């Protein structure tokens, strides 16, 4: 199958950019899903020892992917302890 793709790419040079962008998009999507699975506080891989991992986060922990105008180091805790 890879030989067939390379053969088509040699005949049609415009397909190379298509293969590159589809590969980059697939790689980016895979990396983003891995980031969500490993670092998102909503995901609990060990429910027996860590049933609620979101309760261990402090107010200065940044778990968003990108934050425009919030400085997480200056936030203070405003809620009760659980």
C-alpha positions in Angstrom: 0.0 0.0 0.0 2.8 2.4 0.8 4.4 1.6 -2.6 1.1 2.5 -4.3 0.9 5.9 -2.4 4.5 6.7 -3.4 3.8 5.8 -7.0 0.8 8.1 -7.1 2.8 10.9 -5.4 5.5 10.6 -8.1 2.9 10.9 -10.9 0.9 13.7 -9.2 3.2 16.2 -7.4 0.2 18.1 -6.0 -0.7 15.1 -3.8 2.4 15.4 -1.7 1.1 18.5 0.1 -2.2 16.7 0.7 -0.4 13.7 2.3 1.8 16.1 4.4 -1.1 18.1 5.8 -3.3 15.0 6.5 -0.3 13.4 8.3 0.3 16.5 10.3 -3.4 16.8 11.2 -3.6 13.2 12.3 -0.4 13.5 14.4 -1.7 16.7 16.0 -5.0 15.1 16.9 -3.3 12.1 18.4 -1.0 14.2 20.5 -3.9 16.3 21.7 -5.9 13.2 22.7 -2.9 11.9 24.6 -2.5 15.2 26.4 -6.1 15.1 27.5 -5.8 11.5 28.6 -2.7 12.1 30.7 -3.0 15.6 32.1 -6.7 16.4 32.3 -8.0 16.4 35.9 -11.4 15.0 34.7 -9.7 11.7 33.8 -9.1 9.1 36.5 -7.0 6.1 35.5 -6.9 4.7 39.1 -10.4 5.0 40.6 -9.4 2.9 43.7 -6.5 5.1 44.9 -7.5 8.4 43.4 -11.3 8.5 42.8 -11.6 12.3 42.5 -8.4 13.8 41.1 -10.0 17.2 40.5 -10.3 17.9 44.2 -6.5 17.8 44.6 -6.1 20.8 42.2 -5.3 24.1 43.8 -6.5 27.4 42.4 -3.1 28.2 40.9 -2.9 25.0 38.9 -3.4 25.6 35.2 -5.1 22.7 33.4 -6.5 24.7 30.5 -4.6 24.3 27.2 -4.3 28.0 26.6 -5.3 30.9 28.9 -5.3 34.4 27.4 -5.5 36.8 30.4 -5.5 34.8 33.6 -2.4 34.7 35.8 -2.9 31.4 37.7 0.0 32.1 40.1 -2.0 35.0 41.7 -5.3 33.3 42.3 -6.5 32.5 45.8 -8.7 29.7 47.0 -12.3 30.8 47.5 -14.1 27.5 48.2 -14.2 24.9 51.0 -11.9 21.9 51.4 -13.3 18.6 50.5 
